C-alpha cells in the first residue's frame, strides 16, 4: 500500500466511527477518492458547517443549530406537558422515528455509572429546572434496561420525589440489558404503551 500520510490519517479517523474497522475505512476512503468532486468537496464543506453551527443544548441536551436555537425545548410549535428522559441523542432519534411519543425530550448525555460520567456531569439539574419552569406533568424515564441505565433512572426518581409530577418508566417489551436505540418500533410501542407509574414519594 502506498505510504501517503493524508490517506493513512483519514483511514485512522474513519475507523474510529461505530461499526467500522480498518478494512471498511479503507473501502470508504477509496470511494471518496474516486469521487472527489461528488463526495469529498461537499462532505468537507458540510462537516465544517456542522462543526461551526451544531452544538448540544445546555438545557435539554439535544442537538441545536446556533442559527435557529433549540427546537426541542425553546422553539417548540406545540406546548407539551411531558418530558421523555433518554441517555443519548441516538435514543431520542430512535423514539422520534417510531412516531410513538409526542412531547419534549431530555438527553442526559450518558449514565451515572458509565465510564467518565458522574451524576454531576449529566443534565439532571437542568431537568429539574425544566420540570418546574415548563409546568411538566409527567416525566417518562426511558433509560436503558442495563444496570447503569436503571441506576440513573432511580437517581432521577429520587431527585424528583418531592415534586408532584407523575413519574413513569418504560415497561413491557423492554428486555433486560437492552439499549433504547437498538429496539424495533414494535418493542418501543409496547414499552411506551405499558409504562408504569413510579411512586416518587417513597423513601
Secondary structure, DSSP 8 states (H G I E B T S, - for coil): ----HHHHHHHHHHTTSTT--HHHHHHHHHHHHHTIIIIIHHHHHHHHHHHHHEEE-TTT--EEETTTB-TTTTS-SS--SEEEEESSHHHHHHHHHHT---SEEEE-SS-TTSTT--GGGSTHHHHHHHHHHTT--EEEE---SSHHHHHHHHHHHHHTTTS-SEEEE--TT--TT--GGG--HHHHHHHHHT-EEE-TT--
